[in-house]
Amino acid sequence: MTKWWRSVVPPTKLERDLALQSVLSAFATGSFLTGTAVFFTQIVGLSGAQVGLGMSIAAAVTLALSIPLGRLTDVVGAKTLWVISALVEAALYLAWPLASGFAAFVVLLAVLASVETAGRSARNVYRIEVFPRETRVRAMAYQRAARNVGYTLGAGTAGVALGIGTREAIIAVPLITAALLVVNAVMISFLPAIHRAPPQETGSEVHVTPAAFKNVGFVVLALCNGVLASNQVLLNVVVPLWLVEQTDAPRTLLAWLFGTNTVLAVLLQVRASRGAETVAGSLRAVRLSGWAFVLSCIVISLTHETVGWVSIVLIWIGHITITGAELWQSASDWGFTSELSDPRRLGDYQGVWGLGYQIEPIIFPALYTFLALTWGTTGWIVIAVIAVTAAVVSHPAARAAQRHLERHTAPVTVSTA
């Protein structure tokens, strides 16, 4: 029991504080995300097609602003921008009940997505700066496990509101989200401040390190990470559609699959992140993620021909292996951004790293759905090849990014208070 408890509860106060903040933040946003389809159609008055188009426009906006918003962290400061973003998010959620029509929906959603991107960049920079190298990845793993707990609580809260079904109950969801985000901002404000000591320069000229976008290896690695992160598309889009349209498995299995994913993410994320504190360890996690991705594609593709309990068991196994791909990909993500970011340009590097995540929801839902549901087994093979290619290319890209940093950077002293 003690060993299990240690695998769930962070060992230090700062790690516990950030894990609790992660629960609260995910609780807030998870509440709204669960009920977005109902809220946008019944309250804002949109069609399903308009919701999809608006989300695509917002994704394009955040893609264009990813690098500038990341650089904003270097200008404003990670903790300051994180607090401001949480407060602005809260204000934007308060505005949702007042939104009416497609134009207002697109503007509000694009601004909200941009603010969330800025806040995410600031949060990630703060985590890199506040934790020492040897505990950084472990702390991020605890926070991700905590976020899964928060999303589950948020989904439950939204489920109650949707179950009541009245207009007032549905409108209450973004209001609850806003209130929780205000508490979240207060909690962030009490976290230790970061004091970055100016680097000691010598010589007649101050050395200025290149922008993150000039680190070609890091840019390629960010895109490969975005491809491997498309395990979320399999989890949330492709497998549910495949189950419903291509197998005889009962639709109620979907609830058990999502529940299994959440439980495994909470219990195993910290364990999966062990060893990812170095570039070599992160590359090992990439290989494991790639193999799990491929195994998932193979197993799930078989269920088109199976029946009864065989289909149920194979889909469950496939979902578990996708979860493994998710856990190892997350671990490699933290290791790479920790070890391969210029300490003088952490926000800039977070902006570039976010490009992979911004491109993933634009490309892969349509691509993977087409491949799996139209091409069947051949489509699953193509999906697996895409994941393997990203895993393979990650290795020379990471080494190139590492060599770039060795040529251009020097250590920067950071302290907490």
C-alpha positions in Angstrom: 0.0 0.0 0.0 2.9 2.4 0.8 4.5 1.7 -2.5 1.2 2.3 -4.3 0.6 5.5 -2.3 4.0 6.8 -3.3 3.3 6.2 -7.0 0.2 8.4 -6.8 1.1 11.2 -4.3 4.1 13.4 -5.1 6.9 13.3 -2.6 7.6 17.1 -2.1 5.4 20.0 -1.2 6.0 21.9 -4.4 5.1 18.8 -6.5 2.0 18.3 -4.5 1.0 22.0 -4.8 1.4 21.8 -8.6 -0.5 18.5 -8.8 -3.4 20.0 -6.9 -3.3 23.0 -9.2 -3.4 20.6 -12.1 -6.5 18.9 -10.7 -8.3 22.2 -10.3 -7.3 23.5 -13.7 -8.4 20.3 -15.5 -11.6 20.2 -13.4 -12.4 23.7 -14.7 -11.8 23.1 -18.4 -13.0 19.5 -18.3 -16.4 20.7 -17.1 -16.9 22.9 -20.2 -15.2 20.5 -22.7 -17.6 17.7 -21.8 -20.7 19.9 -22.6 -19.4 21.9 -25.5 -21.5 20.3 -28.2 -24.7 20.8 -26.2 -23.8 24.4 -25.2 -22.8 25.6 -28.6 -25.8 24.1 -30.3 -28.5 24.9 -27.7 -27.3 28.1 -26.1 -25.2 29.8 -28.8 -27.5 28.5 -31.5 -25.1 26.9 -33.9 -25.3 23.9 -36.2 -22.9 21.0 -35.9 -21.1 22.1 -39.1 -20.7 25.7 -37.8 -19.1 24.3 -34.6 -16.7 22.2 -36.5 -15.7 25.1 -38.8 -15.3 27.5 -35.9 -13.0 25.1 -34.1 -10.9 24.7 -37.3 -10.6 28.5 -37.6 -9.6 28.8 -33.9 -7.0 26.0 -34.5 -5.5 27.9 -37.5 -5.3 31.1 -35.4 -3.4 29.4 -32.5 -1.1 27.7 -35.0 -0.2 31.1 -36.4 0.3 32.6 -33.0 2.1 29.7 -31.3 5.6 31.1 -31.6 4.8 34.7 -30.7 2.7 33.6 -27.7 5.6 31.4 -26.6 8.1 34.3 -26.8 5.7 36.4 -24.7 6.6 34.2 -21.8 10.2 35.3 -22.1 9.2 38.9 -22.1 6.5 38.9 -19.3 7.8 36.0 -17.1 6.4 32.5 -16.8 4.5 32.9 -13.5 3.1 36.4 -14.3 1.8 35.3 -17.7 0.4 32.1 -16.2 -1.7 34.0 -13.7 -2.8 36.6 -16.2 -3.8 33.9 -18.7 -5.9 32.1 -16.0 -7.8 35.3 -15.1 -8.4 36.2 -18.8 -9.7 32.7 -19.4 -12.1 33.1 -16.5 -13.4 36.3 -18.0 -13.8 34.7 -21.4 -15.8 31.8 -20.0 -18.1 34.3 -18.3 -18.7 35.8 -21.7 -19.9 32.5 -23.3 -23.5 32.7 -22.0 -23.7 36.1 -23.8 -22.4 34.8 -27.1 -24.9 34.6 -30.0 -24.3 33.7 -33.6 -21.4 32.3 -35.6 -19.2 35.4 -35.7 -19.2 35.9 -31.9 -18.5 32.2 -31.5 -15.5 32.3 -33.7 -14.0 35.4 -32.2 -14.5 34.2 -28.6 -13.2 30.7 -29.4 -10.1 32.0 -31.2 -9.3 34.4 -28.4 -9.8 31.7 -25.8 -7.7 29.2 -27.6 -4.9 31.8 -28.0 -5.0 32.7 -24.3 -5.0 29.0 -23.4 -1.9 28.5 -25.6 -0.1 31.4 -23.9 -1.0 30.0 -20.5 0.2 26.5 -21.4 3.5 27.9 -22.6 3.9 29.9 -19.4 3.1 26.9 -17.3 5.5 24.6 -19.1 8.3 27.2 -18.8 7.6 27.6 -15.1 7.8 23.9 -14.5 11.2 23.7 -16.3 12.6 26.6 -14.3 11.2 25.7 -10.9 12.3 22.1 -10.7 15.9 20.8 -10.7 16.8 18.6 -13.6 16.7 15.3 -11.7 13.1 15.7 -10.5 11.6 17.7 -13.4 10.2 14.9 -15.5 8.8 13.1 -12.5 7.0 16.2 -11.3 5.5 16.7 -14.7 4.3 13.1 -14.7 2.5 13.6 -11.4 0.9 16.7 -12.8 -0.4 14.9 -15.8 -1.8 12.1 -13.7 -3.5 14.8 -11.6 -5.0 16.4 -14.7 -6.6 13.1 -15.6 -8.3 13.1 -12.2 -9.4 16.7 -12.8 -10.9 16.0 -16.2 -12.8 13.1 -14.7 -14.3 15.3 -12.0 -15.1 17.9 -14.7 -16.8 15.4 -16.9 -18.9 14.2 -13.9 -20.0 17.8 -13.1 -20.9 18.5 -16.7 -22.7 15.2 -16.8 -25.0 16.3 -13.9 -25.8 19.6 -15.7 -26.5 17.8 -19.0 -28.6 15.3 -17.1 -30.8 18.1 -15.7 -31.0 19.4 -19.2 -32.5 22.8 -18.5 -31.1 26.0 -20.1 -30.1 27.3 -16.7 -28.2 24.1 -15.8 -26.3 24.2 -19.1 -25.4 27.9 -18.8 -24.1 27.1 -15.3 -21.3 25.0 -16.7 -19.1 27.9 -18.1 -19.9 29.9 -15.0 -18.5 27.1 -12.8 -15.5 26.9 -15.1 -14.9 30.6 -14.7 -15.1 30.4 -10.9 -12.7 27.5 -10.7 -10.2 29.3 -13.0 -10.2 32.3 -10.7 -9.4 30.0 -7.8 -6.7 28.5 -10.1 -5.2 31.9 -10.7 -5.0 32.6 -7.0 -3.4 29.2 -6.4 -0.8 29.9 -9.1 0.0 33.3 -7.5 1.1 31.6 -4.3 3.6 29.3 -6.0 7.3 30.2 -5.6 8.5 33.1 -7.7 11.3 32.5 -10.2 14.3 34.7 -10.2 16.5 34.4 -13.3 20.0 35.7 -12.7 21.4 37.5 -15.8 24.2 35.5 -17.5 27.7 36.6 -16.9 29.0 37.7 -20.3 32.6 38.4 -21.2 34.1 40.1 -24.2 33.2 43.3 -26.1 29.9 42.0 -27.4 26.9 40.4 -25.6 26.2 37.0 -27.0 22.7 36.5 -28.3 21.5 33.0 -28.9 19.6 32.1 -32.1 15.8 31.9 -32.1 14.2 28.5 -31.5 13.0 28.3 -35.1 16.7 28.3 -36.3 17.3 25.1 -34.3 16.2 22.9 -37.2 16.6 19.6 -35.3 14.3 20.9 -32.5 11.7 22.0 -35.1 11.7 18.6 -36.7 11.5 16.9 -33.3 8.5 19.0 -32.4 6.7 17.9 -35.5 7.6 14.3 -34.9 6.3 14.7 -31.3 3.0 16.0 -32.8 2.7 12.9 -35.0 3.3 10.6 -32.0 0.8 12.7 -30.0 -1.9 11.7 -32.5 -2.5 8.7 -30.3 -5.2 11.0 -28.9 -6.9 11.0 -32.2 -7.0 7.2 -32.1 -8.3 7.2 -28.5 -11.0 9.8 -28.9 -12.0 9.7 -32.6 -10.9 6.7 -34.7 -11.4 3.8 -32.3 -14.9 5.0 -31.2 -15.9 5.3 -34.8 -14.3 2.0 -35.7 -16.1 0.3 -32.9 -19.5 1.6 -33.9 -19.2 1.2 -37.7 -16.8 -1.7 -38.3 -17.2 -4.2 -35.3 -20.0 -6.0 -33.5 -18.8 -4.8 -30.1 -21.5 -3.1 -27.9 -21.4 0.7 -27.9 -21.4 0.6 -24.1 -17.8 -0.7 -24.3 -16.7 2.9 -25.1 -17.4 4.1 -21.5 -15.2 1.3 -20.2 -12.5 2.0 -22.6 -12.3 5.7 -21.6 -12.5 4.7 -18.0 -9.6 2.3 -18.5 -7.5 5.0 -20.1 -8.1 7.4 -17.3 -7.2 4.9 -14.6 -4.1 3.7 -16.3 -2.9 7.3 -16.9 -3.3 8.1 -13.2 -1.6 5.0 -12.0 1.1 4.5 -14.5 2.2 7.9 -15.9 4.9 8.4 -13.2 6.2 4.9 -13.8 6.3 5.4 -17.6 8.3 8.6 -17.2 11.2 7.0 -15.3 14.4 7.3 -17.2 13.1 10.1 -19.5 15.2 12.7 -17.7 17.9 12.6 -20.4 17.8 12.8 -24.2 18.8 9.2 -24.4 16.0 8.2 -22.0 13.5 10.3 -23.9 14.5 8.6 -27.2 13.9 5.2 -25.5 10.4 6.4 -24.5 9.9 7.4 -28.1 10.7 3.9 -29.3 8.4 2.4 -26.7 5.6 4.8 -27.8 6.1 3.9 -31.4 6.0 0.2 -30.8 2.8 0.5 -28.7 1.3 2.7 -31.4 2.0 0.0 -34.0 0.8 -2.8 -31.8 -2.5 -0.9 -31.3 -3.0 -0.6 -35.1 -2.4 -4.3 -35.6 -4.7 -5.5 -32.9 -7.6 -3.2 -33.6 -7.5 -3.8 -37.4 -8.2 -7.5 -36.6 -11.5 -6.7 -35.0 -13.2 -6.1 -38.4 -13.3 -9.9 -38.8 -13.9 -11.0 -35.3 -17.2 -11.5 -33.4 -18.5 -11.5 -29.8 -16.1 -11.5 -26.9 -13.1 -11.8 -29.2 -13.9 -8.4 -30.6 -14.4 -6.9 -27.1 -11.1 -8.3 -25.8 -9.0 -7.2 -28.8 -10.4 -3.7 -28.8 -9.7 -3.5 -25.1 -6.1 -4.7 -25.6 -5.7 -2.2 -28.4 -7.0 0.6 -26.3 -4.5 -0.3 -23.5 -1.6 -0.3 -25.9 -2.7 3.1 -27.2 -2.7 4.3 -23.6 0.9 3.0 -23.4 1.8 5.0 -26.5 0.2 8.1 -24.8 2.2 7.7 -21.6 5.6 7.1 -23.2 5.0 9.9 -25.7 4.2 12.3 -22.8 7.4 11.2 -20.9 9.6 11.9 -24.0 7.9 15.3 -24.5 8.9 16.4 -21.0 12.4 15.1 -21.4 13.0 16.7 -24.7 11.6 20.2 -23.8 13.6 20.1 -20.5 16.9 19.0 -22.0 16.8 20.6 -25.5 15.5 24.1 -24.8 17.8 27.1 -24.7 17.6 28.3 -21.1 17.6 31.9 -22.3 14.7 31.3 -24.7 12.4 28.8 -22.9 9.2 30.5 -24.0 10.4 30.7 -27.6 11.2 27.0 -27.5 7.8 26.2 -26.0 6.2 28.1 -28.8 8.0 26.1 -31.5 7.3 22.8 -29.6 3.6 23.7 -29.6 3.6 23.7 -33.4 3.4 19.9 -33.4 0.4 19.9 -31.1 -1.3 22.6 -33.1 -0.9 20.7 -36.4 -2.0 17.4 -34.9 -5.8 18.3 -34.5 -5.8 19.9 -37.9 -4.4 17.0 -39.9 -4.9 13.7 -38.2 -8.6 13.4 -37.3 -9.6 13.5 -41.0 -6.6 11.6 -42.2 -6.8 8.7 -39.7 -10.6 8.4 -40.0 -10.3 8.2 -43.8 -7.5 5.6 -43.6 -9.1 3.4 -41.1 -12.8 3.5 -42.1 -12.2 3.6 -45.9 -9.1 1.5 -46.4 -9.6 -0.9 -43.5 -6.5 -3.1 -42.7 -4.4 -1.2 -45.3 -5.3 2.1 -43.7 -4.3 0.8 -40.3 -0.9 -0.2 -41.7 -0.4 3.3 -43.2 -1.2 4.8 -39.8 1.3 2.5 -38.1 4.0 3.5 -40.7 3.3 7.2 -40.0 4.0 6.6 -36.3 7.1 4.5 -37.0 8.5 7.2 -39.3 8.0 9.9 -36.7 9.8 7.7 -34.1 12.7 7.0 -36.4 13.2 10.6 -37.5 13.0 11.7 -33.8 16.5 10.2 -33.2 18.6 12.2 -35.6 16.5 15.3 -35.0 17.1 15.1 -31.2 20.8 14.7 -31.7 20.9 17.6 -34.1 19.0 19.8 -31.6 21.5 18.7 -28.9 24.5 19.7 -31.1 22.8 23.1 -31.9 22.5 23.9 -28.1 26.1 22.8 -27.4 27.3 25.3 -30.0 25.1 28.3 -29.1 24.1 28.2 -25.4 25.6 28.6 -21.9 24.0 27.9 -18.5 21.7 30.4 -16.9 21.2 30.5 -13.1 17.6 30.3 -11.9 16.5 30.5 -8.2 13.1 30.3 -6.5 11.7 32.3 -3.6 
